[in-house]
Amino acid sequence: MRKEIGKWMLDVAKYVATAFLISSFFGDITKKWAMYAVGSTTVIVLIIFGLWFIKDKKEV
């Protein structure tokens, strides 16, 4: 169950990164720094938690 949640979080991180990248190219956004900050933070947090959930506890 933990590995599935981790995989799901990594997938969501990829979707968020893609959405922010595409919207920055095609959208007329006035505060791009805020969009990049929120997008980067979201992706980093999802990747960290996704990898943490995927990690097998027996390997420690």
mmCIF file of the N, C-alpha and C atoms, coordinates in Angstrom:
data_MODEL
# 
_entry.id   MODEL 
# 
loop_
_atom_site.group_PDB 
_atom_site.id 
_atom_site.type_symbol 
_atom_site.label_atom_id 
_atom_site.label_alt_id 
_atom_site.label_comp_id 
_atom_site.label_asym_id 
_atom_site.label_entity_id 
_atom_site.label_seq_id 
_atom_site.pdbx_PDB_ins_code 
_atom_site.Cartn_x 
_atom_site.Cartn_y 
_atom_site.Cartn_z 
_atom_site.occupancy 
_atom_site.B_iso_or_equiv 
_atom_site.pdbx_formal_charge 
_atom_site.auth_seq_id 
_atom_site.auth_comp_id 
_atom_site.auth_asym_id 
_atom_site.auth_atom_id 
_atom_site.pdbx_PDB_model_num 
ATOM 1   N N  . MET A 1 1  ? 0.821  -1.194 0.000   1.00 0.00 ? 1  MET A N  1 
ATOM 2   C CA . MET A 1 1  ? 0.000  0.000  0.000   1.00 0.00 ? 1  MET A CA 1 
ATOM 3   C C  . MET A 1 1  ? 0.865  1.257  0.000   1.00 0.00 ? 1  MET A C  1 
ATOM 4   N N  . ARG A 1 2  ? 1.949  1.242  0.799   1.00 0.00 ? 2  ARG A N  1 
ATOM 5   C CA . ARG A 1 2  ? 2.827  2.415  0.870   1.00 0.00 ? 2  ARG A CA 1 
ATOM 6   C C  . ARG A 1 2  ? 3.490  2.704  -0.475  1.00 0.00 ? 2  ARG A C  1 
ATOM 7   N N  . LYS A 1 3  ? 3.891  1.643  -1.168  1.00 0.00 ? 3  LYS A N  1 
ATOM 8   C CA . LYS A 1 3  ? 4.551  1.841  -2.457  1.00 0.00 ? 3  LYS A CA 1 
ATOM 9   C C  . LYS A 1 3  ? 3.592  2.433  -3.483  1.00 0.00 ? 3  LYS A C  1 
ATOM 10  N N  . GLU A 1 4  ? 2.336  2.040  -3.436  1.00 0.00 ? 4  GLU A N  1 
ATOM 11  C CA . GLU A 1 4  ? 1.352  2.587  -4.370  1.00 0.00 ? 4  GLU A CA 1 
ATOM 12  C C  . GLU A 1 4  ? 1.119  4.068  -4.104  1.00 0.00 ? 4  GLU A C  1 
ATOM 13  N N  . ILE A 1 5  ? 1.073  4.453  -2.836  1.00 0.00 ? 5  ILE A N  1 
ATOM 14  C CA . ILE A 1 5  ? 0.911  5.867  -2.489  1.00 0.00 ? 5  ILE A CA 1 
ATOM 15  C C  . ILE A 1 5  ? 2.128  6.651  -2.970  1.00 0.00 ? 5  ILE A C  1 
ATOM 16  N N  . GLY A 1 6  ? 3.320  6.089  -2.785  1.00 0.00 ? 6  GLY A N  1 
ATOM 17  C CA . GLY A 1 6  ? 4.538  6.749  -3.240  1.00 0.00 ? 6  GLY A CA 1 
ATOM 18  C C  . GLY A 1 6  ? 4.566  6.918  -4.747  1.00 0.00 ? 6  GLY A C  1 
ATOM 19  N N  . LYS A 1 7  ? 4.164  5.890  -5.475  1.00 0.00 ? 7  LYS A N  1 
ATOM 20  C CA . LYS A 1 7  ? 4.111  5.986  -6.932  1.00 0.00 ? 7  LYS A CA 1 
ATOM 21  C C  . LYS A 1 7  ? 3.093  7.037  -7.368  1.00 0.00 ? 7  LYS A C  1 
ATOM 22  N N  . TRP A 1 8  ? 1.962  7.079  -6.665  1.00 0.00 ? 8  TRP A N  1 
ATOM 23  C CA . TRP A 1 8  ? 0.942  8.066  -6.984  1.00 0.00 ? 8  TRP A CA 1 
ATOM 24  C C  . TRP A 1 8  ? 1.479  9.484  -6.756  1.00 0.00 ? 8  TRP A C  1 
ATOM 25  N N  . MET A 1 9  ? 2.210  9.692  -5.673  1.00 0.00 ? 9  MET A N  1 
ATOM 26  C CA . MET A 1 9  ? 2.774  11.016 -5.397  1.00 0.00 ? 9  MET A CA 1 
ATOM 27  C C  . MET A 1 9  ? 3.793  11.425 -6.459  1.00 0.00 ? 9  MET A C  1 
ATOM 28  N N  . LEU A 1 10 ? 4.602  10.488 -6.918  1.00 0.00 ? 10 LEU A N  1 
ATOM 29  C CA . LEU A 1 10 ? 5.562  10.797 -7.978  1.00 0.00 ? 10 LEU A CA 1 
ATOM 30  C C  . LEU A 1 10 ? 4.838  11.145 -9.280  1.00 0.00 ? 10 LEU A C  1 
ATOM 31  N N  . ASP A 1 11 ? 3.754  10.447 -9.574  1.00 0.00 ? 11 ASP A N  1 
ATOM 32  C CA . ASP A 1 11 ? 2.969  10.771 -10.761 1.00 0.00 ? 11 ASP A CA 1 
ATOM 33  C C  . ASP A 1 11 ? 2.355  12.163 -10.662 1.00 0.00 ? 11 ASP A C  1 
ATOM 34  N N  . VAL A 1 12 ? 1.816  12.485 -9.505  1.00 0.00 ? 12 VAL A N  1 
ATOM 35  C CA . VAL A 1 12 ? 1.228  13.814 -9.299  1.00 0.00 ? 12 VAL A CA 1 
ATOM 36  C C  . VAL A 1 12 ? 2.305  14.893 -9.436  1.00 0.00 ? 12 VAL A C  1 
ATOM 37  N N  . ALA A 1 13 ? 3.504  14.626 -8.939  1.00 0.00 ? 13 ALA A N  1 
ATOM 38  C CA . ALA A 1 13 ? 4.600  15.588 -9.072  1.00 0.00 ? 13 ALA A CA 1 
ATOM 39  C C  . ALA A 1 13 ? 4.929  15.830 -10.548 1.00 0.00 ? 13 ALA A C  1 
ATOM 40  N N  . LYS A 1 14 ? 4.919  14.772 -11.343 1.00 0.00 ? 14 LYS A N  1 
ATOM 41  C CA . LYS A 1 14 ? 5.176  14.932 -12.783 1.00 0.00 ? 14 LYS A CA 1 
ATOM 42  C C  . LYS A 1 14 ? 4.074  15.750 -13.441 1.00 0.00 ? 14 LYS A C  1 
ATOM 43  N N  . TYR A 1 15 ? 2.817  15.497 -13.069 1.00 0.00 ? 15 TYR A N  1 
ATOM 44  C CA . TYR A 1 15 ? 1.706  16.234 -13.653 1.00 0.00 ? 15 TYR A CA 1 
ATOM 45  C C  . TYR A 1 15 ? 1.751  17.709 -13.264 1.00 0.00 ? 15 TYR A C  1 
ATOM 46  N N  . VAL A 1 16 ? 2.076  17.998 -12.020 1.00 0.00 ? 16 VAL A N  1 
ATOM 47  C CA . VAL A 1 16 ? 2.158  19.385 -11.564 1.00 0.00 ? 16 VAL A CA 1 
ATOM 48  C C  . VAL A 1 16 ? 3.285  20.113 -12.293 1.00 0.00 ? 16 VAL A C  1 
ATOM 49  N N  . ALA A 1 17 ? 4.443  19.457 -12.421 1.00 0.00 ? 17 ALA A N  1 
ATOM 50  C CA . ALA A 1 17 ? 5.567  20.076 -13.121 1.00 0.00 ? 17 ALA A CA 1 
ATOM 51  C C  . ALA A 1 17 ? 5.203  20.358 -14.575 1.00 0.00 ? 17 ALA A C  1 
ATOM 52  N N  . THR A 1 18 ? 4.548  19.424 -15.218 1.00 0.00 ? 18 THR A N  1 
ATOM 53  C CA . THR A 1 18 ? 4.140  19.616 -16.605 1.00 0.00 ? 18 THR A CA 1 
ATOM 54  C C  . THR A 1 18 ? 3.124  20.742 -16.725 1.00 0.00 ? 18 THR A C  1 
ATOM 55  N N  . ALA A 1 19 ? 2.162  20.781 -15.824 1.00 0.00 ? 19 ALA A N  1 
ATOM 56  C CA . ALA A 1 19 ? 1.133  21.827 -15.871 1.00 0.00 ? 19 ALA A CA 1 
ATOM 57  C C  . ALA A 1 19 ? 1.742  23.208 -15.669 1.00 0.00 ? 19 ALA A C  1 
ATOM 58  N N  . PHE A 1 20 ? 2.661  23.352 -14.728 1.00 0.00 ? 20 PHE A N  1 
ATOM 59  C CA . PHE A 1 20 ? 3.280  24.649 -14.503 1.00 0.00 ? 20 PHE A CA 1 
ATOM 60  C C  . PHE A 1 20 ? 4.172  25.052 -15.670 1.00 0.00 ? 20 PHE A C  1 
ATOM 61  N N  . LEU A 1 21 ? 4.856  24.098 -16.259 1.00 0.00 ? 21 LEU A N  1 
ATOM 62  C CA . LEU A 1 21 ? 5.712  24.399 -17.395 1.00 0.00 ? 21 LEU A CA 1 
ATOM 63  C C  . LEU A 1 21 ? 4.894  24.851 -18.600 1.00 0.00 ? 21 LEU A C  1 
ATOM 64  N N  . ILE A 1 22 ? 3.831  24.131 -18.904 1.00 0.00 ? 22 ILE A N  1 
ATOM 65  C CA . ILE A 1 22 ? 2.990  24.493 -20.044 1.00 0.00 ? 22 ILE A CA 1 
ATOM 66  C C  . ILE A 1 22 ? 2.276  25.811 -19.807 1.00 0.00 ? 22 ILE A C  1 
ATOM 67  N N  . SER A 1 23 ? 1.761  26.018 -18.606 1.00 0.00 ? 23 SER A N  1 
ATOM 68  C CA . SER A 1 23 ? 1.043  27.270 -18.335 1.00 0.00 ? 23 SER A CA 1 
ATOM 69  C C  . SER A 1 23 ? 1.984  28.468 -18.335 1.00 0.00 ? 23 SER A C  1 
ATOM 70  N N  . SER A 1 24 ? 3.248  28.268 -18.002 1.00 0.00 ? 24 SER A N  1 
ATOM 71  C CA . SER A 1 24 ? 4.176  29.406 -18.035 1.00 0.00 ? 24 SER A CA 1 
ATOM 72  C C  . SER A 1 24 ? 4.504  29.806 -19.472 1.00 0.00 ? 24 SER A C  1 
ATOM 73  N N  . PHE A 1 25 ? 4.471  28.844 -20.391 1.00 0.00 ? 25 PHE A N  1 
ATOM 74  C CA . PHE A 1 25 ? 4.738  29.169 -21.790 1.00 0.00 ? 25 PHE A CA 1 
ATOM 75  C C  . PHE A 1 25 ? 3.531  29.803 -22.473 1.00 0.00 ? 25 PHE A C  1 
ATOM 76  N N  . PHE A 1 26 ? 2.345  29.282 -22.213 1.00 0.00 ? 26 PHE A N  1 
ATOM 77  C CA . PHE A 1 26 ? 1.167  29.719 -22.931 1.00 0.00 ? 26 PHE A CA 1 
ATOM 78  C C  . PHE A 1 26 ? 0.327  30.752 -22.184 1.00 0.00 ? 26 PHE A C  1 
ATOM 79  N N  . GLY A 1 27 ? 0.494  30.843 -20.895 1.00 0.00 ? 27 GLY A N  1 
ATOM 80  C CA . GLY A 1 27 ? -0.337 31.763 -20.129 1.00 0.00 ? 27 GLY A CA 1 
ATOM 81  C C  . GLY A 1 27 ? 0.305  33.136 -19.979 1.00 0.00 ? 27 GLY A C  1 
ATOM 82  N N  . ASP A 1 28 ? -0.539 34.124 -19.830 1.00 0.00 ? 28 ASP A N  1 
ATOM 83  C CA . ASP A 1 28 ? -0.066 35.486 -19.578 1.00 0.00 ? 28 ASP A CA 1 
ATOM 84  C C  . ASP A 1 28 ? -0.179 35.741 -18.082 1.00 0.00 ? 28 ASP A C  1 
ATOM 85  N N  . ILE A 1 29 ? 0.864  35.346 -17.368 1.00 0.00 ? 29 ILE A N  1 
ATOM 86  C CA . ILE A 1 29 ? 0.855  35.421 -15.919 1.00 0.00 ? 29 ILE A CA 1 
ATOM 87  C C  . ILE A 1 29 ? 1.737  36.587 -15.488 1.00 0.00 ? 29 ILE A C  1 
ATOM 88  N N  . THR A 1 30 ? 1.203  37.418 -14.610 1.00 0.00 ? 30 THR A N  1 
ATOM 89  C CA . THR A 1 30 ? 1.941  38.610 -14.212 1.00 0.00 ? 30 THR A CA 1 
ATOM 90  C C  . THR A 1 30 ? 3.000  38.309 -13.157 1.00 0.00 ? 30 THR A C  1 
ATOM 91  N N  . LYS A 1 31 ? 2.715  37.394 -12.255 1.00 0.00 ? 31 LYS A N  1 
ATOM 92  C CA . LYS A 1 31 ? 3.666  37.065 -11.190 1.00 0.00 ? 31 LYS A CA 1 
ATOM 93  C C  . LYS A 1 31 ? 4.229  35.670 -11.421 1.00 0.00 ? 31 LYS A C  1 
ATOM 94  N N  . LYS A 1 32 ? 5.156  35.576 -12.365 1.00 0.00 ? 32 LYS A N  1 
ATOM 95  C CA . LYS A 1 32 ? 5.727  34.268 -12.690 1.00 0.00 ? 32 LYS A CA 1 
ATOM 96  C C  . LYS A 1 32 ? 6.576  33.730 -11.551 1.00 0.00 ? 32 LYS A C  1 
ATOM 97  N N  . TRP A 1 33 ? 7.218  34.599 -10.778 1.00 0.00 ? 33 TRP A N  1 
ATOM 98  C CA . TRP A 1 33 ? 8.056  34.123 -9.681  1.00 0.00 ? 33 TRP A CA 1 
ATOM 99  C C  . TRP A 1 33 ? 7.225  33.377 -8.646  1.00 0.00 ? 33 TRP A C  1 
ATOM 100 N N  . ALA A 1 34 ? 6.009  33.843 -8.404  1.00 0.00 ? 34 ALA A N  1 
ATOM 101 C CA . ALA A 1 34 ? 5.136  33.171 -7.431  1.00 0.00 ? 34 ALA A CA 1 
ATOM 102 C C  . ALA A 1 34 ? 4.707  31.809 -7.964  1.00 0.00 ? 34 ALA A C  1 
ATOM 103 N N  . MET A 1 35 ? 4.414  31.750 -9.260  1.00 0.00 ? 35 MET A N  1 
ATOM 104 C CA . MET A 1 35 ? 4.015  30.481 -9.857  1.00 0.00 ? 35 MET A CA 1 
ATOM 105 C C  . MET A 1 35 ? 5.167  29.482 -9.802  1.00 0.00 ? 35 MET A C  1 
ATOM 106 N N  . TYR A 1 36 ? 6.368  29.937 -10.113 1.00 0.00 ? 36 TYR A N  1 
ATOM 107 C CA . TYR A 1 36 ? 7.523  29.039 -10.057 1.00 0.00 ? 36 TYR A CA 1 
ATOM 108 C C  . TYR A 1 36 ? 7.821  28.603 -8.628  1.00 0.00 ? 36 TYR A C  1 
ATOM 109 N N  . ALA A 1 37 ? 7.666  29.493 -7.664  1.00 0.00 ? 37 ALA A N  1 
ATOM 110 C CA . ALA A 1 37 ? 7.923  29.140 -6.269  1.00 0.00 ? 37 ALA A CA 1 
ATOM 111 C C  . ALA A 1 37 ? 6.924  28.093 -5.772  1.00 0.00 ? 37 ALA A C  1 
ATOM 112 N N  . VAL A 1 38 ? 5.658  28.311 -6.048  1.00 0.00 ? 38 VAL A N  1 
ATOM 113 C CA . VAL A 1 38 ? 4.627  27.363 -5.604  1.00 0.00 ? 38 VAL A CA 1 
ATOM 114 C C  . VAL A 1 38 ? 4.773  26.038 -6.335  1.00 0.00 ? 38 VAL A C  1 
ATOM 115 N N  . GLY A 1 39 ? 5.001  26.087 -7.634  1.00 0.00 ? 39 GLY A N  1 
ATOM 116 C CA . GLY A 1 39 ? 5.157  24.858 -8.410  1.00 0.00 ? 39 GLY A CA 1 
ATOM 117 C C  . GLY A 1 39 ? 6.371  24.061 -7.990  1.00 0.00 ? 39 GLY A C  1 
ATOM 118 N N  . SER A 1 40 ? 7.495  24.738 -7.817  1.00 0.00 ? 40 SER A N  1 
ATOM 119 C CA . SER A 1 40 ? 8.724  24.041 -7.412  1.00 0.00 ? 40 SER A CA 1 
ATOM 120 C C  . SER A 1 40 ? 8.583  23.430 -6.026  1.00 0.00 ? 40 SER A C  1 
ATOM 121 N N  . THR A 1 41 ? 8.003  24.176 -5.109  1.00 0.00 ? 41 THR A N  1 
ATOM 122 C CA . THR A 1 41 ? 7.820  23.673 -3.747  1.00 0.00 ? 41 THR A CA 1 
ATOM 123 C C  . THR A 1 41 ? 6.896  22.457 -3.741  1.00 0.00 ? 41 THR A C  1 
ATOM 124 N N  . THR A 1 42 ? 5.818  22.529 -4.485  1.00 0.00 ? 42 THR A N  1 
ATOM 125 C CA . THR A 1 42 ? 4.882  21.412 -4.552  1.00 0.00 ? 42 THR A CA 1 
ATOM 126 C C  . THR A 1 42 ? 5.544  20.173 -5.123  1.00 0.00 ? 42 THR A C  1 
ATOM 127 N N  . VAL A 1 43 ? 6.284  20.344 -6.215  1.00 0.00 ? 43 VAL A N  1 
ATOM 128 C CA . VAL A 1 43 ? 6.945  19.204 -6.852  1.00 0.00 ? 43 VAL A CA 1 
ATOM 129 C C  . VAL A 1 43 ? 7.990  18.597 -5.927  1.00 0.00 ? 43 VAL A C  1 
ATOM 130 N N  . ILE A 1 44 ? 8.788  19.427 -5.281  1.00 0.00 ? 44 ILE A N  1 
ATOM 131 C CA . ILE A 1 44 ? 9.844  18.928 -4.385  1.00 0.00 ? 44 ILE A CA 1 
ATOM 132 C C  . ILE A 1 44 ? 9.236  18.169 -3.211  1.00 0.00 ? 44 ILE A C  1 
ATOM 133 N N  . VAL A 1 45 ? 8.189  18.712 -2.610  1.00 0.00 ? 45 VAL A N  1 
ATOM 134 C CA . VAL A 1 45 ? 7.551  18.048 -1.470  1.00 0.00 ? 45 VAL A CA 1 
ATOM 135 C C  . VAL A 1 45 ? 6.944  16.707 -1.893  1.00 0.00 ? 45 VAL A C  1 
ATOM 136 N N  . LEU A 1 46 ? 6.279  16.685 -3.035  1.00 0.00 ? 46 LEU A N  1 
ATOM 137 C CA . LEU A 1 46 ? 5.681  15.430 -3.504  1.00 0.00 ? 46 LEU A CA 1 
ATOM 138 C C  . LEU A 1 46 ? 6.745  14.389 -3.833  1.00 0.00 ? 46 LEU A C  1 
ATOM 139 N N  . ILE A 1 47 ? 7.858  14.805 -4.405  1.00 0.00 ? 47 ILE A N  1 
ATOM 140 C CA . ILE A 1 47 ? 8.933  13.862 -4.714  1.00 0.00 ? 47 ILE A CA 1 
ATOM 141 C C  . ILE A 1 47 ? 9.549  13.305 -3.432  1.00 0.00 ? 47 ILE A C  1 
ATOM 142 N N  . ILE A 1 48 ? 9.793  14.161 -2.469  1.00 0.00 ? 48 ILE A N  1 
ATOM 143 C CA . ILE A 1 48 ? 10.393 13.708 -1.205  1.00 0.00 ? 48 ILE A CA 1 
ATOM 144 C C  . ILE A 1 48 ? 9.477  12.699 -0.513  1.00 0.00 ? 48 ILE A C  1 
ATOM 145 N N  . PHE A 1 49 ? 8.195  13.048 -0.379  1.00 0.00 ? 49 PHE A N  1 
ATOM 146 C CA . PHE A 1 49 ? 7.278  12.127 0.288   1.00 0.00 ? 49 PHE A CA 1 
ATOM 147 C C  . PHE A 1 49 ? 7.040  10.869 -0.537  1.00 0.00 ? 49 PHE A C  1 
ATOM 148 N N  . GLY A 1 50 ? 6.998  11.005 -1.871  1.00 0.00 ? 50 GLY A N  1 
ATOM 149 C CA . GLY A 1 50 ? 6.825  9.836  -2.719  1.00 0.00 ? 50 GLY A CA 1 
ATOM 150 C C  . GLY A 1 50 ? 7.975  8.861  -2.580  1.00 0.00 ? 50 GLY A C  1 
ATOM 151 N N  . LEU A 1 51 ? 9.193  9.367  -2.571  1.00 0.00 ? 51 LEU A N  1 
ATOM 152 C CA . LEU A 1 51 ? 10.356 8.495  -2.399  1.00 0.00 ? 51 LEU A CA 1 
ATOM 153 C C  . LEU A 1 51 ? 10.409 7.906  -0.997  1.00 0.00 ? 51 LEU A C  1 
ATOM 154 N N  . TRP A 1 52 ? 9.965  8.673  -0.006  1.00 0.00 ? 52 TRP A N  1 
ATOM 155 C CA . TRP A 1 52 ? 9.945  8.178  1.367   1.00 0.00 ? 52 TRP A CA 1 
ATOM 156 C C  . TRP A 1 52 ? 8.950  7.014  1.505   1.00 0.00 ? 52 TRP A C  1 
ATOM 157 N N  . PHE A 1 53 ? 7.797  7.132  0.826   1.00 0.00 ? 53 PHE A N  1 
ATOM 158 C CA . PHE A 1 53 ? 6.816  6.047  0.879   1.00 0.00 ? 53 PHE A CA 1 
ATOM 159 C C  . PHE A 1 53 ? 7.279  4.819  0.117   1.00 0.00 ? 53 PHE A C  1 
ATOM 160 N N  . ILE A 1 54 ? 8.020  5.019  -0.959  1.00 0.00 ? 54 ILE A N  1 
ATOM 161 C CA . ILE A 1 54 ? 8.484  3.881  -1.758  1.00 0.00 ? 54 ILE A CA 1 
ATOM 162 C C  . ILE A 1 54 ? 9.609  3.122  -1.071  1.00 0.00 ? 54 ILE A C  1 
ATOM 163 N N  . LYS A 1 55 ? 10.412 3.834  -0.280  1.00 0.00 ? 55 LYS A N  1 
ATOM 164 C CA . LYS A 1 55 ? 11.563 3.201  0.366   1.00 0.00 ? 55 LYS A CA 1 
ATOM 165 C C  . LYS A 1 55 ? 11.123 1.997  1.193   1.00 0.00 ? 55 LYS A C  1 
ATOM 166 N N  . ASP A 1 56 ? 11.844 0.896  1.007   1.00 0.00 ? 56 ASP A N  1 
ATOM 167 C CA . ASP A 1 56 ? 11.533 -0.333 1.735   1.00 0.00 ? 56 ASP A CA 1 
ATOM 168 C C  . ASP A 1 56 ? 12.183 -0.260 3.105   1.00 0.00 ? 56 ASP A C  1 
ATOM 169 N N  . LYS A 1 57 ? 11.425 -0.477 4.151   1.00 0.00 ? 57 LYS A N  1 
ATOM 170 C CA . LYS A 1 57 ? 11.945 -0.357 5.507   1.00 0.00 ? 57 LYS A CA 1 
ATOM 171 C C  . LYS A 1 57 ? 12.949 -1.465 5.851   1.00 0.00 ? 57 LYS A C  1 
ATOM 172 N N  . LYS A 1 58 ? 12.954 -2.546 5.127   1.00 0.00 ? 58 LYS A N  1 
ATOM 173 C CA . LYS A 1 58 ? 13.867 -3.647 5.391   1.00 0.00 ? 58 LYS A CA 1 
ATOM 174 C C  . LYS A 1 58 ? 15.296 -3.335 4.960   1.00 0.00 ? 58 LYS A C  1 
ATOM 175 N N  . GLU A 1 59 ? 15.503 -2.361 4.084   1.00 0.00 ? 59 GLU A N  1 
ATOM 176 C CA . GLU A 1 59 ? 16.818 -2.030 3.571   1.00 0.00 ? 59 GLU A CA 1 
ATOM 177 C C  . GLU A 1 59 ? 17.674 -1.250 4.550   1.00 0.00 ? 59 GLU A C  1 
ATOM 178 N N  . VAL A 1 60 ? 17.096 -0.725 5.594   1.00 0.00 ? 60 VAL A N  1 
ATOM 179 C CA . VAL A 1 60 ? 17.822 0.117  6.548   1.00 0.00 ? 60 VAL A CA 1 
ATOM 180 C C  . VAL A 1 60 ? 18.737 -0.684 7.354   1.00 0.00 ? 60 VAL A C  1 
# 
